[in-house]
Amino acid sequence: MLEYMYSILLMLNLLFIITGNHKVKGIIKDKTNEILLLKKENDTLSDEIINIVNLNLKLEDEVRYFKKVIEENDKSDIFIPFMEKEFGTGLIRVCEDGVYYHGVCEEEKQKWNKDNKCSRQIYEYRVKNNTRKNLDNYNTFNIDEFCNNCLLIKDKNKYKIFECQGHQY
């Protein structure tokens, strides 16, 4: 763009030299000012691009750091539940061999989860009840939002049971 403007300015200068026309002198001054404004705007945009690239690099470093932290947590017995919108709105509560799962985890010590038989199961209730416990952990009213990779196991009268099939990055 600047090269184009400089070529116009050169042509106008030649026209002025050839014709000696004073109107051309005003046009040359206007175009020179326009070129200076465009150069200043270009410099500002270049600075903004540099700032955005630097911010992007910083964010990429943070992502690498947090992925490393997650990998280190996978190797330990400690697992912190988290939400990953890419997998659904439910909490990721189980990690086995680098695969993440929604649903019931081995920390659920209720009678119904004897020997962890309900691991990775999610319960979708048909009737909304604000007093329902463990919403976001393993209970939901909308399975499609909660987990995007699950299979229906049982269809009961008041609820359905799904099993999360796992998610990977």
Backbone torsions as a table, in degrees:
resi	resn	phi	psi	omega
1	MET	NA	-44.3	-179.8
2	LEU	-66.5	-36.4	178.2
3	GLU	-61.2	-39.7	178.5
4	TYR	-62.7	-44.3	-179.5
5	MET	-65.4	-40.1	178.7
6	TYR	-65.0	-37.4	179.1
7	SER	-66.8	-37.8	176.4
8	ILE	-63.4	-43.9	179.8
9	LEU	-61.1	-41.2	178.4
10	LEU	-63.0	-44.1	178.9
11	MET	-63.3	-40.8	179.0
12	LEU	-65.6	-38.5	176.6
13	ASN	-62.0	-43.1	177.9
14	LEU	-62.6	-43.3	178.8
15	LEU	-60.2	-41.4	179.0
16	PHE	-63.3	-44.2	-179.3
17	ILE	-63.2	-42.6	-177.3
18	ILE	-69.9	-45.9	-173.4
19	THR	-94.1	-24.8	-176.4
20	GLY	69.9	20.3	-176.3
21	ASN	-78.9	130.0	-178.3
22	HIS	-77.7	-21.1	176.1
23	LYS	-65.5	-35.1	-179.9
24	VAL	-65.1	-33.9	179.5
25	LYS	-61.1	-40.5	177.6
26	GLY	-66.1	-40.0	178.9
27	ILE	-64.6	-41.7	179.1
28	ILE	-61.4	-42.0	179.8
29	LYS	-64.1	-44.0	179.1
30	ASP	-61.4	-45.9	-178.8
31	LYS	-66.3	-36.4	177.3
32	THR	-62.7	-44.6	178.0
33	ASN	-63.1	-40.3	178.9
34	GLU	-62.7	-42.0	179.2
35	ILE	-63.8	-41.9	179.1
36	LEU	-63.7	-40.6	177.6
37	LEU	-64.6	-42.6	178.7
38	LEU	-64.3	-38.6	178.6
39	LYS	-64.5	-42.6	178.6
40	LYS	-63.1	-43.8	178.4
41	GLU	-63.4	-40.5	178.4
42	ASN	-62.3	-43.0	178.7
43	ASP	-63.1	-41.4	178.4
44	THR	-62.9	-45.3	179.5
45	LEU	-65.0	-37.0	177.2
46	SER	-62.2	-42.1	177.3
47	ASP	-62.7	-42.0	178.8
48	GLU	-63.4	-40.5	178.4
49	ILE	-62.1	-43.3	179.5
50	ILE	-61.8	-43.4	178.8
51	ASN	-62.7	-41.6	179.8
52	ILE	-66.6	-41.8	178.3
53	VAL	-62.2	-43.3	178.7
54	ASN	-63.7	-42.0	177.4
55	LEU	-62.8	-42.4	179.2
56	ASN	-61.3	-43.3	178.2
57	LEU	-62.3	-41.6	178.9
58	LYS	-62.8	-44.6	179.5
59	LEU	-65.5	-37.6	176.2
60	GLU	-62.3	-39.1	176.8
61	ASP	-63.0	-42.2	178.6
62	GLU	-63.5	-41.2	178.6
63	VAL	-61.8	-45.4	177.9
64	ARG	-60.0	-41.9	179.1
65	TYR	-61.3	-47.6	-177.2
66	PHE	-69.4	-33.4	175.1
67	LYS	-64.8	-37.9	177.4
68	LYS	-65.0	-41.7	177.7
69	VAL	-61.3	-43.0	179.2
70	ILE	-62.5	-44.2	178.4
71	GLU	-61.5	-40.2	178.4
72	GLU	-65.8	-38.0	177.4
73	ASN	-65.5	-32.8	178.4
74	ASP	-61.4	-31.4	-177.3
75	LYS	-81.9	-15.0	-178.6
76	SER	-100.6	174.5	178.3
77	ASP	-83.2	-10.2	-177.7
78	ILE	-91.7	128.1	176.2
79	PHE	-132.3	126.6	-179.5
80	ILE	-100.2	117.6	178.7
81	PRO	-58.8	143.7	179.5
82	PHE	-148.3	164.5	178.6
83	MET	-109.7	133.6	176.8
84	GLU	-126.6	107.3	-175.0
85	LYS	-57.9	-26.6	178.2
86	GLU	-63.3	-26.6	-178.5
87	PHE	-99.4	-12.4	-176.3
88	GLY	129.1	177.1	-175.5
89	THR	-88.6	-9.2	179.2
90	GLY	-74.9	158.1	178.4
91	LEU	-72.7	136.8	170.7
92	ILE	-80.7	118.5	-172.5
93	ARG	-120.1	-9.1	-177.3
94	VAL	-133.0	139.5	173.9
95	CYS	-135.4	121.8	178.1
96	GLU	-132.5	120.2	177.6
97	ASP	53.2	41.3	177.3
98	GLY	79.1	5.7	177.6
99	VAL	-108.5	132.0	-176.0
100	TYR	-102.0	142.6	-176.2
101	TYR	-133.0	145.8	168.2
102	HIS	-86.1	168.8	168.0
103	GLY	104.3	-164.5	-177.5
104	VAL	-64.0	139.9	177.7
105	CYS	-121.3	174.5	-174.3
106	GLU	-68.1	-12.9	176.9
107	GLU	-73.1	-14.7	178.2
108	GLU	-74.8	108.8	-173.9
109	LYS	-101.8	14.9	-180.0
110	GLN	-67.0	162.0	179.9
111	LYS	-57.6	-38.2	-176.1
112	TRP	-67.8	-13.9	179.3
113	ASN	-110.6	35.0	-179.8
114	LYS	-59.7	133.4	-178.2
115	ASP	58.2	26.8	177.1
116	ASN	56.6	35.1	-176.8
117	LYS	-71.4	-15.3	-179.5
118	CYS	-101.6	14.8	-177.3
119	SER	-54.5	135.5	177.1
120	ARG	69.5	12.7	178.8
121	GLN	-89.1	145.7	179.8
122	ILE	-126.0	138.0	-177.8
123	TYR	-110.5	120.3	177.6
124	GLU	-104.2	118.1	-178.2
125	TYR	-93.9	140.4	-177.6
126	ARG	-76.5	-38.4	-176.4
127	VAL	-104.8	127.5	178.7
128	LYS	-70.8	131.4	179.5
129	ASN	-139.1	112.7	-175.1
130	ASN	-66.5	-16.2	179.4
131	THR	-89.6	-0.3	-178.9
132	ARG	-60.4	130.5	-179.0
133	LYS	-86.7	159.0	173.5
134	ASN	62.9	26.6	169.9
135	LEU	-61.6	143.5	-176.6
136	ASP	79.4	-23.2	175.8
137	ASN	-81.6	-62.0	178.6
138	TYR	-148.3	5.5	175.7
139	ASN	-113.8	143.9	179.9
140	THR	-153.2	167.7	172.3
141	PHE	-109.4	-7.2	-178.7
142	ASN	-144.8	97.3	-176.0
143	ILE	-65.3	-31.8	-178.0
144	ASP	-63.6	-32.0	176.7
145	GLU	-82.6	-35.9	-173.2
146	PHE	-67.4	-46.7	-176.1
147	CYS	-146.5	130.9	-178.2
148	ASN	-100.7	13.5	178.0
149	ASN	-147.2	72.1	-178.8
150	CYS	-139.5	160.6	179.5
151	LEU	-120.4	143.4	175.5
152	LEU	-73.0	126.9	178.9
153	ILE	-103.0	-47.9	-178.9
154	LYS	-138.8	144.6	175.9
155	ASP	-118.8	99.1	-178.3
156	LYS	-95.8	177.0	-176.1
157	ASN	-64.1	-47.2	-175.4
158	LYS	-99.0	-15.1	-176.7
159	TYR	-156.1	167.1	174.5
160	LYS	-119.0	148.5	177.4
161	ILE	-112.2	127.3	177.8
162	PHE	-117.7	157.1	173.4
163	GLU	-121.3	125.8	177.6
164	CYS	-67.1	132.7	-178.6
165	GLN	-93.9	-1.4	174.5
166	GLY	100.9	156.4	-178.5
167	HIS	-139.6	144.8	176.0
168	GLN	-134.5	152.9	175.5
169	TYR	-79.8	NA	NA
